[in-house]
């Protein structure tokens, strides 16, 4: 019975260290900024993780670290394709790619519309154009959806690791039942 307790204790210790070694990076575009966080699969934030930002030609654009909650923000010079890489300094790395079209969906457009003399009434001068209104709505949605996507990403990573650990525990359980069944029969007769 003490062997079973020892195996269970070892499995619990392995689960904690396995979760601590799976580094994750999540980023999204809101307006002109890239926001995101770096965390371990178990849910712990990666405070002080080094981040690098590279462009589509693999040129280094920026280097910075996450704050105490593992969160970061970066404002690129222009919309484009960017590769973000997080490194905790002990060999754990994670990457995330931002595409140009993610900026286009969240940047407000400054398109000037041609107005007719009938549209220059004082009540209609402050009315935003349809394109501007659509851009503002998309920006507001990006502000709300970005954190939700991050929470979903974190929970999916945690569930997958839990499934793996649960599978290993199931295998050990089957092995334990097989050993119990074998010992229950008694020693083989000669």
Beta strands, then each sheet from edge to edge (+ up, - down):
strand 1: 23-30
strand 2: 33-40
strand 3: 50-55
strand 4: 60-65
strand 5: 71-75
strand 6: 82-87
strand 7: 93-98
sheet 1: 1+ 2- 5+
sheet 2: 4+ 3- 6+ 7-
end
